[in-house]
């Protein structure tokens, strides 16, 4: 809608200037209006594309970092289970209990 209004304004200013009724400043301002409207649309599109790429890159970086962190945690967990088994303990699942309760040292 704004592009149509700017275009009509430019055509009207060209017509007025050609007939000697308009001034050059108004014509220049109409041209600037059309140009900045076009530049603004281009900037909006470029910004939208850049934001989309940034979101994708950020998502990928977070996924990769999470995979690395989970890999480290998995290795630590596996090592802890291996040590526990070497000590004759089985990994436990379910509700957590305190060490004192598990070892029979209550009260």
N, CA, C and O atoms as CSV, one atom per row, in Angstrom:
chain,resi,resn,atom,element,x,y,z
A,1,UNK,N,N,0.824,-1.192,0.000
A,1,UNK,CA,C,0.000,0.000,0.000
A,1,UNK,C,C,0.868,1.255,0.000
A,1,UNK,O,O,0.597,2.220,-0.715
A,2,UNK,N,N,1.927,1.216,0.828
A,2,UNK,CA,C,2.838,2.363,0.882
A,2,UNK,C,C,3.562,2.568,-0.431
A,2,UNK,O,O,3.823,3.705,-0.826
A,3,UNK,N,N,3.891,1.475,-1.116
A,3,UNK,CA,C,4.586,1.577,-2.404
A,3,UNK,C,C,3.687,2.237,-3.446
A,3,UNK,O,O,4.148,3.029,-4.268
A,4,UNK,N,N,2.421,1.906,-3.402
A,4,UNK,CA,C,1.471,2.500,-4.352
A,4,UNK,C,C,1.356,4.000,-4.106
A,4,UNK,O,O,1.389,4.798,-5.043
A,5,UNK,N,N,1.222,4.371,-2.840
A,5,UNK,CA,C,1.106,5.802,-2.502
A,5,UNK,C,C,2.364,6.564,-2.889
A,5,UNK,O,O,2.283,7.671,-3.421
A,6,UNK,N,N,3.542,5.969,-2.621
A,6,UNK,CA,C,4.791,6.639,-2.978
A,6,UNK,C,C,4.913,6.757,-4.491
A,6,UNK,O,O,5.380,7.778,-4.996
A,7,UNK,N,N,4.499,5.724,-5.218
A,7,UNK,CA,C,4.551,5.768,-6.680
A,7,UNK,C,C,3.623,6.824,-7.259
A,7,UNK,O,O,4.003,7.566,-8.165
A,8,UNK,N,N,2.406,6.889,-6.732
A,8,UNK,CA,C,1.440,7.897,-7.201
A,8,UNK,C,C,1.957,9.300,-6.896
A,8,UNK,O,O,1.841,10.208,-7.719
A,9,UNK,N,N,2.525,9.463,-5.710
A,9,UNK,CA,C,3.076,10.764,-5.333
A,9,UNK,C,C,4.216,11.172,-6.270
A,9,UNK,O,O,4.311,12.329,-6.680
A,10,UNK,N,N,5.070,10.217,-6.601
A,10,UNK,CA,C,6.182,10.515,-7.512
A,10,UNK,C,C,5.666,10.902,-8.894
A,10,UNK,O,O,6.140,11.872,-9.486
A,11,UNK,N,N,4.698,10.149,-9.410
A,11,UNK,CA,C,4.133,10.460,-10.726
A,11,UNK,C,C,3.484,11.849,-10.705
A,11,UNK,O,O,3.627,12.624,-11.650
A,12,UNK,N,N,2.774,12.149,-9.621
A,12,UNK,CA,C,2.132,13.466,-9.516
A,12,UNK,C,C,3.171,14.583,-9.460
A,12,UNK,O,O,2.991,15.631,-10.080
A,13,UNK,N,N,4.249,14.366,-8.725
A,13,UNK,CA,C,5.297,15.396,-8.632
A,13,UNK,C,C,6.008,15.584,-9.967
A,13,UNK,O,O,6.366,16.702,-10.337
A,14,UNK,N,N,6.211,14.481,-10.687
A,14,UNK,CA,C,6.825,14.598,-12.025
A,14,UNK,C,C,5.912,15.412,-12.943
A,14,UNK,O,O,6.369,16.286,-13.679
A,15,UNK,N,N,4.623,15.111,-12.883
A,15,UNK,CA,C,3.665,15.855,-13.708
A,15,UNK,C,C,3.633,17.330,-13.350
A,15,UNK,O,O,3.642,18.185,-14.236
A,16,UNK,N,N,3.594,17.643,-12.041
A,16,UNK,CA,C,3.562,19.051,-11.620
A,16,UNK,C,C,4.837,19.785,-12.022
A,16,UNK,O,O,4.785,20.929,-12.474
A,17,UNK,N,N,5.976,19.125,-11.856
A,17,UNK,CA,C,7.249,19.764,-12.213
A,17,UNK,C,C,7.322,19.970,-13.726
A,17,UNK,O,O,7.804,21.008,-14.181
A,18,UNK,N,N,6.856,19.006,-14.503
A,18,UNK,CA,C,6.879,19.139,-15.961
A,18,UNK,C,C,5.987,20.285,-16.430
A,18,UNK,O,O,6.286,20.934,-17.432
A,19,UNK,N,N,4.883,20.540,-15.704
A,19,UNK,CA,C,3.981,21.637,-16.079
A,19,UNK,C,C,4.424,22.975,-15.509
A,19,UNK,O,O,3.829,24.015,-15.794
A,20,UNK,N,N,5.484,22.933,-14.695
A,20,UNK,CA,C,5.978,24.179,-14.114
A,20,UNK,C,C,5.278,24.565,-12.832
A,20,UNK,O,O,5.526,25.655,-12.316
A,21,UNK,N,N,4.416,23.724,-12.293
A,21,UNK,CA,C,3.668,24.023,-11.076
A,21,UNK,C,C,4.355,23.504,-9.807
A,21,UNK,O,O,4.136,24.038,-8.719
A,22,UNK,N,N,5.169,22.486,-9.944
A,22,UNK,CA,C,5.836,21.906,-8.771
A,22,UNK,C,C,7.259,22.427,-8.665
A,22,UNK,O,O,7.770,23.077,-9.576
A,23,UNK,N,N,7.895,22.125,-7.522
A,23,UNK,CA,C,9.292,22.522,-7.402
A,23,UNK,C,C,10.183,21.289,-7.345
A,23,UNK,O,O,9.716,20.177,-7.102
A,24,UNK,N,N,11.458,21.505,-7.571
A,24,UNK,CA,C,12.412,20.410,-7.659
A,24,UNK,C,C,12.559,19.707,-6.301
A,24,UNK,O,O,12.733,18.489,-6.256
A,25,UNK,N,N,12.491,20.459,-5.200
A,25,UNK,CA,C,12.636,19.862,-3.876
A,25,UNK,C,C,11.560,18.805,-3.625
A,25,UNK,O,O,11.861,17.719,-3.128
A,26,UNK,N,N,10.315,19.116,-3.965
A,26,UNK,CA,C,9.227,18.148,-3.786
A,26,UNK,C,C,9.444,16.912,-4.658
A,26,UNK,O,O,9.156,15.795,-4.229
A,27,UNK,N,N,9.946,17.102,-5.871
A,27,UNK,CA,C,10.236,15.991,-6.761
A,27,UNK,C,C,11.341,15.109,-6.173
A,27,UNK,O,O,11.230,13.883,-6.167
A,28,UNK,N,N,12.402,15.744,-5.683
A,28,UNK,CA,C,13.507,14.992,-5.071
A,28,UNK,C,C,13.006,14.217,-3.852
A,28,UNK,O,O,13.386,13.062,-3.656
A,29,UNK,N,N,12.168,14.832,-3.045
A,29,UNK,CA,C,11.645,14.146,-1.859
A,29,UNK,C,C,10.765,12.958,-2.246
A,29,UNK,O,O,10.770,11.940,-1.552
A,30,UNK,N,N,10.018,13.068,-3.330
A,30,UNK,CA,C,9.203,11.951,-3.804
A,30,UNK,C,C,10.092,10.801,-4.277
A,30,UNK,O,O,9.804,9.634,-4.012
A,31,UNK,N,N,11.179,11.141,-4.982
A,31,UNK,CA,C,12.136,10.116,-5.437
A,31,UNK,C,C,12.779,9.440,-4.229
A,31,UNK,O,O,12.909,8.217,-4.193
A,32,UNK,N,N,13.183,10.244,-3.237
A,32,UNK,CA,C,13.792,9.691,-2.020
A,32,UNK,C,C,12.801,8.778,-1.301
A,32,UNK,O,O,13.190,7.738,-0.771
A,33,UNK,N,N,11.552,9.150,-1.279
A,33,UNK,CA,C,10.529,8.318,-0.649
A,33,UNK,C,C,10.404,6.958,-1.314
A,33,UNK,O,O,10.310,5.940,-0.629
A,34,UNK,N,N,10.402,6.929,-2.642
A,34,UNK,CA,C,10.300,5.662,-3.369
A,34,UNK,C,C,11.561,4.828,-3.146
A,34,UNK,O,O,11.477,3.618,-2.936
A,35,UNK,N,N,12.717,5.467,-3.191
A,35,UNK,CA,C,13.982,4.742,-3.015
A,35,UNK,C,C,14.080,4.160,-1.612
A,35,UNK,O,O,14.431,2.992,-1.448
A,36,UNK,N,N,13.771,4.971,-0.595
A,36,UNK,CA,C,13.882,4.456,0.778
A,36,UNK,C,C,12.858,3.369,1.063
A,36,UNK,O,O,13.111,2.470,1.865
A,37,UNK,N,N,11.698,3.448,0.408
A,37,UNK,CA,C,10.710,2.383,0.576
A,37,UNK,C,C,11.252,1.071,0.010
A,37,UNK,O,O,11.091,0.015,0.622
A,38,UNK,N,N,11.881,1.135,-1.136
A,38,UNK,CA,C,12.482,-0.052,-1.738
A,38,UNK,C,C,13.655,-0.572,-0.928
A,38,UNK,O,O,13.805,-1.781,-0.750
A,39,UNK,N,N,14.488,0.340,-0.436
A,39,UNK,CA,C,15.631,-0.057,0.386
A,39,UNK,C,C,15.147,-0.675,1.691
A,39,UNK,O,O,15.715,-1.661,2.161
A,40,UNK,N,N,14.108,-0.104,2.273
A,40,UNK,CA,C,13.558,-0.643,3.523
A,40,UNK,C,C,13.039,-2.059,3.346
A,40,UNK,O,O,13.234,-2.908,4.216
A,41,UNK,N,N,12.384,-2.315,2.233
A,41,UNK,CA,C,11.893,-3.674,1.960
A,41,UNK,C,C,13.066,-4.633,1.797
A,41,UNK,O,O,13.013,-5.764,2.279
A,42,UNK,N,N,14.115,-4.192,1.129
A,42,UNK,CA,C,15.310,-5.024,0.963
A,42,UNK,C,C,16.000,-5.310,2.281
A,42,UNK,O,O,16.430,-6.435,2.534
A,43,UNK,N,N,16.105,-4.288,3.124
A,43,UNK,CA,C,16.727,-4.464,4.440
A,43,UNK,C,C,15.898,-5.418,5.290
A,43,UNK,O,O,16.448,-6.262,5.997
A,44,UNK,N,N,14.584,-5.287,5.224
A,44,UNK,CA,C,13.708,-6.191,5.978
A,44,UNK,C,C,13.906,-7.632,5.544
A,44,UNK,O,O,13.992,-8.528,6.384
A,45,UNK,N,N,13.978,-7.862,4.250
A,45,UNK,CA,C,14.173,-9.220,3.729
A,45,UNK,C,C,15.540,-9.759,4.150
A,45,UNK,O,O,15.648,-10.905,4.586
A,46,UNK,N,N,16.586,-8.935,4.021
A,46,UNK,CA,C,17.934,-9.366,4.392
A,46,UNK,C,C,18.019,-9.682,5.883
A,46,UNK,O,O,18.659,-10.655,6.281
A,47,UNK,N,N,17.377,-8.864,6.696
A,47,UNK,CA,C,17.374,-9.100,8.140
A,47,UNK,C,C,16.642,-10.385,8.473
A,47,UNK,O,O,17.090,-11.158,9.320
A,48,UNK,N,N,15.530,-10.615,7.820
A,48,UNK,CA,C,14.757,-11.835,8.052
A,48,UNK,C,C,15.576,-13.078,7.703
A,48,UNK,O,O,15.566,-14.059,8.447
A,49,UNK,N,N,16.273,-13.039,6.590
A,49,UNK,CA,C,17.109,-14.172,6.176
A,49,UNK,C,C,18.251,-14.369,7.171
A,49,UNK,O,O,18.554,-15.498,7.557
A,50,UNK,N,N,18.888,-13.264,7.589
A,50,UNK,CA,C,20.006,-13.357,8.537
A,50,UNK,C,C,19.551,-13.923,9.879
A,50,UNK,O,O,20.247,-14.747,10.473
A,51,UNK,N,N,18.407,-13.493,10.350
A,51,UNK,CA,C,17.881,-14.011,11.622
A,51,UNK,C,C,17.584,-15.502,11.497
A,51,UNK,O,O,17.891,-16.275,12.405
A,52,UNK,N,N,16.992,-15.904,10.386
A,52,UNK,CA,C,16.708,-17.320,10.160
A,52,UNK,C,C,17.977,-18.159,10.173
A,52,UNK,O,O,18.010,-19.229,10.780
A,53,UNK,N,N,19.026,-17.676,9.502
A,53,UNK,CA,C,20.300,-18.398,9.494
A,53,UNK,C,C,20.916,-18.427,10.885
A,53,UNK,O,O,21.501,-19.434,11.287
A,54,UNK,N,N,20.787,-17.326,11.623
A,54,UNK,CA,C,21.331,-17.274,12.982
A,54,UNK,C,C,20.625,-18.246,13.903
A,54,UNK,O,O,21.266,-18.901,14.725
A,55,UNK,N,N,19.319,-18.346,13.776
A,55,UNK,CA,C,18.556,-19.290,14.609
A,55,UNK,C,C,18.971,-20.720,14.275
A,55,UNK,O,O,19.166,-21.538,15.174
A,56,UNK,N,N,19.106,-21.021,12.995
A,56,UNK,CA,C,19.519,-22.364,12.586
A,56,UNK,C,C,20.917,-22.684,13.103
A,56,UNK,O,O,21.160,-23.780,13.609
A,57,UNK,N,N,21.841,-21.723,12.974
A,57,UNK,CA,C,23.207,-21.947,13.446
A,57,UNK,C,C,23.234,-22.123,14.960
A,57,UNK,O,O,23.953,-22.984,15.468
A,58,UNK,N,N,22.465,-21.326,15.681
A,58,UNK,CA,C,22.402,-21.446,17.133
A,58,UNK,C,C,21.829,-22.782,17.562
A,58,UNK,O,O,22.329,-23.404,18.499
A,59,UNK,N,N,20.791,-23.224,16.886
A,59,UNK,CA,C,20.165,-24.511,17.199
A,59,UNK,C,C,21.161,-25.645,16.971
A,59,UNK,O,O,21.267,-26.559,17.789
A,60,UNK,N,N,21.882,-25.582,15.867
A,60,UNK,CA,C,22.874,-26.616,15.559
A,60,UNK,C,C,23.989,-26.621,16.593
A,60,UNK,O,O,24.429,-27.686,17.026
A,61,UNK,N,N,24.450,-25.442,16.991
A,61,UNK,CA,C,25.516,-25.357,17.985
A,61,UNK,C,C,25.074,-25.930,19.326
A,61,UNK,O,O,25.835,-26.637,19.986
A,62,UNK,N,N,23.855,-25.626,19.723
A,62,UNK,CA,C,23.341,-26.146,20.999
A,62,UNK,C,C,23.202,-27.661,20.931
A,62,UNK,O,O,23.542,-28.357,21.888
A,63,UNK,N,N,22.706,-28.179,19.811
A,63,UNK,CA,C,22.573,-29.632,19.669
A,63,UNK,C,C,23.936,-30.321,19.739
A,63,UNK,O,O,24.083,-31.359,20.385
A,64,UNK,N,N,24.931,-29.736,19.067
A,64,UNK,CA,C,26.263,-30.334,19.088
A,64,UNK,C,C,26.869,-30.290,20.483
A,64,UNK,O,O,27.470,-31.269,20.928
A,65,UNK,N,N,26.719,-29.171,21.176
A,65,UNK,CA,C,27.251,-29.053,22.533
A,65,UNK,C,C,26.565,-30.028,23.481
A,65,UNK,O,O,27.205,-30.606,24.359
A,66,UNK,N,N,25.275,-30.205,23.302
A,66,UNK,CA,C,24.527,-31.146,24.149
A,66,UNK,C,C,25.001,-32.572,23.910
A,66,UNK,O,O,25.153,-33.342,24.858
A,67,UNK,N,N,25.236,-32.930,22.646
A,67,UNK,CA,C,25.739,-34.272,22.335
A,67,UNK,C,C,27.088,-34.508,23.001
A,67,UNK,O,O,27.331,-35.584,23.547
A,68,UNK,N,N,27.966,-33.510,22.959
A,68,UNK,CA,C,29.286,-33.645,23.585
A,68,UNK,C,C,29.133,-33.808,25.086
A,68,UNK,O,O,29.759,-34.686,25.679
A,69,UNK,N,N,28.305,-32.971,25.712
A,69,UNK,CA,C,28.102,-33.048,27.160
A,69,UNK,C,C,27.494,-34.389,27.563
A,69,UNK,O,O,27.925,-34.997,28.542
A,70,UNK,N,N,26.497,-34.848,26.815
A,70,UNK,CA,C,25.871,-36.131,27.131
A,70,UNK,C,C,26.845,-37.284,26.935
A,70,UNK,O,O,26.796,-38.276,27.663
A,71,UNK,N,N,27.726,-37.152,25.954
A,71,UNK,CA,C,28.740,-38.179,25.746
A,71,UNK,C,C,29.686,-38.272,26.934
A,71,UNK,O,O,30.039,-39.369,27.366
A,72,UNK,N,N,30.103,-37.107,27.468
A,72,UNK,CA,C,30.975,-37.083,28.639
A,72,UNK,C,C,30.268,-37.680,29.857
A,72,UNK,O,O,30.843,-38.478,30.597
A,73,UNK,N,N,29.022,-37.282,30.048
A,73,UNK,CA,C,28.246,-37.791,31.190
A,73,UNK,C,C,28.069,-39.297,31.068
A,73,UNK,O,O,28.162,-40.016,32.063
A,74,UNK,N,N,27.816,-39.777,29.859
A,74,UNK,CA,C,27.634,-41.207,29.644
A,74,UNK,C,C,28.908,-41.979,29.980
A,74,UNK,O,O,28.848,-43.050,30.584
A,75,UNK,N,N,30.062,-41.433,29.587
A,75,UNK,CA,C,31.335,-42.097,29.901
A,75,UNK,C,C,31.577,-42.137,31.408
A,75,UNK,O,O,32.027,-43.152,31.941
A,76,UNK,N,N,31.281,-41.045,32.088
A,76,UNK,CA,C,31.451,-41.001,33.549
A,76,UNK,C,C,30.511,-41.996,34.215
A,76,UNK,O,O,30.909,-42.705,35.139
A,77,UNK,N,N,29.272,-42.052,33.753
A,77,UNK,CA,C,28.285,-42.991,34.302
A,77,UNK,C,C,28.740,-44.430,34.092
A,77,UNK,O,O,28.672,-45.248,35.009
A,78,UNK,N,N,29.204,-44.736,32.879
A,78,UNK,CA,C,29.658,-46.094,32.591
A,78,UNK,C,C,30.848,-46.473,33.474
A,78,UNK,O,O,30.931,-47.600,33.963
A,79,UNK,N,N,31.765,-45.529,33.675
A,79,UNK,CA,C,32.921,-45.793,34.539
A,79,UNK,C,C,32.475,-46.029,35.981
A,79,UNK,O,O,33.008,-46.907,36.659
A,80,UNK,N,N,31.499,-45.251,36.452
A,80,UNK,CA,C,31.008,-45.416,37.820
A,80,UNK,C,C,30.329,-46.769,37.996
A,80,UNK,O,O,30.506,-47.427,39.022
A,81,UNK,N,N,29.554,-47.183,37.001
A,81,UNK,CA,C,28.901,-48.494,37.065
A,81,UNK,C,C,29.961,-49.601,37.077
A,81,UNK,O,O,29.842,-50.574,37.822
A,82,UNK,N,N,30.987,-49.446,36.254
A,82,UNK,CA,C,32.057,-50.444,36.193
A,82,UNK,C,C,32.769,-50.557,37.538
A,82,UNK,O,O,33.046,-51.665,37.997
A,83,UNK,N,N,33.066,-49.429,38.172
A,83,UNK,CA,C,33.710,-49.432,39.489
A,83,UNK,C,C,32.778,-50.072,40.511
A,83,UNK,O,O,33.214,-50.874,41.336
A,84,UNK,N,N,31.488,-49.716,40.458
A,84,UNK,CA,C,30.519,-50.282,41.389
A,84,UNK,C,C,30.417,-51.787,41.249
A,84,UNK,O,O,30.339,-52.503,42.247
A,85,UNK,N,N,30.417,-52.270,40.025
A,85,UNK,CA,C,30.347,-53.722,39.796
A,85,UNK,C,C,31.614,-54.410,40.296
A,85,UNK,O,O,31.563,-55.517,40.833
A,86,UNK,N,N,32.753,-53.738,40.111
A,86,UNK,CA,C,34.013,-54.315,40.607
A,86,UNK,C,C,33.989,-54.423,42.124
A,86,UNK,O,O,34.639,-55.298,42.696
A,87,UNK,N,N,33.245,-53.540,42.778
A,87,UNK,CA,C,33.118,-53.576,44.232
A,87,UNK,C,C,31.967,-54.484,44.669
A,87,UNK,O,O,31.694,-54.595,45.864
A,88,UNK,N,N,31.296,-55.127,43.730
A,88,UNK,CA,C,30.226,-56.051,44.063
A,88,UNK,C,C,28.867,-55.403,44.222
A,88,UNK,O,O,27.985,-55.989,44.849
A,89,UNK,N,N,28.668,-54.217,43.678
A,89,UNK,CA,C,27.379,-53.527,43.785
A,89,UNK,C,C,26.693,-53.508,42.439
A,89,UNK,O,O,27.341,-53.502,41.392
A,90,UNK,N,N,25.391,-53.500,42.479
A,90,UNK,CA,C,24.597,-53.430,41.258
A,90,UNK,C,C,24.032,-52.009,41.125
A,90,UNK,O,O,23.677,-51.389,42.127
A,91,UNK,N,N,23.949,-51.496,39.901
A,91,UNK,CA,C,23.334,-50.178,39.728
A,91,UNK,C,C,21.875,-50.210,40.171
A,91,UNK,O,O,21.177,-51.203,39.964
A,92,UNK,N,N,21.429,-49.140,40.770
A,92,UNK,CA,C,20.058,-49.080,41.294
A,92,UNK,C,C,19.210,-48.136,40.466
A,92,UNK,O,O,19.686,-47.131,39.940
A,93,UNK,N,N,17.969,-48.481,40.369
A,93,UNK,CA,C,17.001,-47.629,39.674
A,93,UNK,C,C,15.837,-47.390,40.611
A,93,UNK,O,O,15.656,-48.141,41.570
A,94,UNK,N,N,15.078,-46.409,40.370
A,94,UNK,CA,C,13.902,-46.131,41.191
A,94,UNK,C,C,14.127,-44.925,42.073
A,94,UNK,O,O,14.849,-43.995,41.712
A,95,UNK,N,N,13.494,-44.955,43.245
A,95,UNK,CA,C,13.563,-43.795,44.124
A,95,UNK,C,C,14.924,-43.723,44.790
A,95,UNK,O,O,15.423,-44.739,45.272
A,96,UNK,N,N,15.531,-42.561,44.830
A,96,UNK,CA,C,16.845,-42.436,45.458
A,96,UNK,C,C,16.742,-42.564,46.975
A,96,UNK,O,O,15.777,-42.106,47.588
A,97,UNK,N,N,17.740,-43.188,47.560
A,97,UNK,CA,C,17.825,-43.297,49.018
A,97,UNK,C,C,19.199,-42.820,49.438
A,97,UNK,O,O,20.103,-42.714,48.609
A,98,UNK,N,N,19.361,-42.535,50.695
A,98,UNK,CA,C,20.658,-42.047,51.160
A,98,UNK,C,C,21.655,-43.193,51.268
A,98,UNK,O,O,21.264,-44.360,51.306
A,99,UNK,N,N,22.919,-42.866,51.316
A,99,UNK,CA,C,23.967,-43.873,51.429
A,99,UNK,C,C,23.812,-44.656,52.728
A,99,UNK,O,O,24.020,-45.869,52.746
A,100,UNK,N,N,23.457,-43.989,53.794
A,100,UNK,CA,C,23.315,-44.647,55.089
A,100,UNK,C,C,22.212,-45.700,55.040
A,100,UNK,O,O,22.360,-46.773,55.625
A,101,UNK,N,N,21.115,-45.410,54.356
A,101,UNK,CA,C,20.012,-46.362,54.266
A,101,UNK,C,C,20.422,-47.552,53.398
A,101,UNK,O,O,20.123,-48.697,53.737
A,102,UNK,N,N,21.103,-47.290,52.282
A,102,UNK,CA,C,21.517,-48.365,51.396
A,102,UNK,C,C,22.557,-49.277,52.045
A,102,UNK,O,O,22.576,-50.481,51.787
A,103,UNK,N,N,23.413,-48.711,52.878
A,103,UNK,CA,C,24.469,-49.520,53.486
A,103,UNK,C,C,24.040,-50.183,54.789
A,103,UNK,O,O,24.816,-50.913,55.405
A,104,UNK,N,N,22.796,-49.926,55.209
A,104,UNK,CA,C,22.282,-50.545,56.421
A,104,UNK,C,C,22.657,-49.803,57.692
A,104,UNK,O,O,22.481,-50.321,58.795
A,105,UNK,N,N,23.163,-48.612,57.541
A,105,UNK,CA,C,23.572,-47.808,58.710
A,105,UNK,C,C,22.486,-46.790,59.055
A,105,UNK,O,O,22.675,-45.593,58.835
A,106,UNK,N,N,21.406,-47.224,59.567
A,106,UNK,CA,C,20.333,-46.309,59.934
A,106,UNK,C,C,20.339,-46.109,61.439
A,106,UNK,O,O,20.777,-46.979,62.192
A,107,UNK,N,N,19.866,-44.992,61.854
A,107,UNK,CA,C,19.664,-44.699,63.263
A,107,UNK,C,C,20.870,-44.326,63.970
A,107,UNK,O,O,20.823,-44.054,65.170
